[in-house]
Amino acid sequence: MGDVLIMNEIDATANRLGIDLLQVDLDSIQLPPGEDLGIISDDEDVYEDDDQEVESGFGNIIVVDNLPVVPKEKFEKLEGVIRKIYSQIGVIKEDGLWMPVDPETQKSLGYCFIEYNTPQ
């Protein structure tokens, strides 16, 4: 990998060679495939994070938002409707539906997590 130059060095080199950097069309510069000339991409860390997500094992879980907020008596009915709709996508694990509850009101919070047997 090549040395990374600081901007002052780049300006000095351009001036020595008689190049006006303001006139250079940077979009026209083509690098060989796979060559970065020692310049680290701004989005390399994004690609690394994507790999971590797959490795963490959450590829088979979805979050369903904007569900109705219901009291404890209606949990079973709401769960049945959710299972009927989302089982069309794939096989939901036996204990794969979790609806968080507000500890004060004992009502659902309007969202749930569904875990499928496979990420597909």
N, C-alpha and C positions, 0 to 999 in steps of 0.2 A: 504494500500500500504506500502511496506517495506521501510526502510531508504535506501537512496542512499549513498554508500560508496565512498570515494575518493580513488584514486589509491594507495596512500601511506598506507592507512589502509588495503587495499586488500593485498598488498605486505607483510605487517607486519603479518597479519593473516596467510597467506600462509607459511611464514618462520616459524612462531610459530608451525604450524601443520606439518612442514617438507615437504611441497608441492613445487615442482619446477614448476612455472607457465609456463615456456618455454616448458615443456614436456606435458602440458595438451592439448588434442585435443578438442578445443572448438566446432568443428562441431559435435562432438559425444554427446554433452550435449543436452538433450531433456527436455524442460519445459512443464509443464501441459498446456493443451489448455487454452488460455485466460490469462495465468499468465505471467506477465512481470517483476516480482520481483522488481518493483519500477523503472525500467529502461525505460525511455521514448524513443520510437522508433524515428529514424531519419526521417521517412516518415509519421508520424502522421499528420504533418501540410499539407502534400500533400493531404491526404484524406479529411481533413477539407476544403481545397481549392476547391476540386472537388464538394463538396456539395454547396459551394457558387456559383459556375458557374451555376448550375441548377437553383438555387434560383434567379439569376439575370435575367433570362428570355431570354437568347440569344440562346436557344436550337433550335429555328426554323430559324436561320439566318446562311447563309453560305457566304464565301468569294470566289469569282472566280478570280483567278490571271492569268497572261499571256495573257490577252486580247489584241487585236490590239489597238494601240493608233490612234484614229481617230478624224478628225475635227468635229465641231458642226453639219455640214450638214449631216454627216453619223451616228449620234447618233441613229436616229430612226431605221435604217436598222440593226445596231449592236444590239440594244435592242431587235428587233424582232427575230433575230437569237438566242440570249441568252435565251429569253422567250421560244422559240420553243424547244431548247435543254433541258433546266432545268425544264420545266413544265412536262417533262416525269417522274421526280422524285416525284413531288407533286404539289399541287395547290399553285401558287404564289399569294400572296396578291395583291390587286388592285394597290396599290402604293408601292409594295414590291421590286422594283428593283431600286437601286441607284448606279449611275456611277459618281464618283468624277471627277471634271474637274480642269485642271490647270488654275488658274486665269489669267496668263500671255498669254499663247498660245491659250486658249479656246479649248484645245484638251483633250480627255479622258486621264486618268492616267494609263490605262492598267489593271484595276481591277474593280470589282463591288461587291456590297452586294445584296444578294437575301433573301427576307423574305418570308417564307412559312406560310400557315395558321396554321399548326401544326408541332411539332418537328418530327413526324414520317415521 
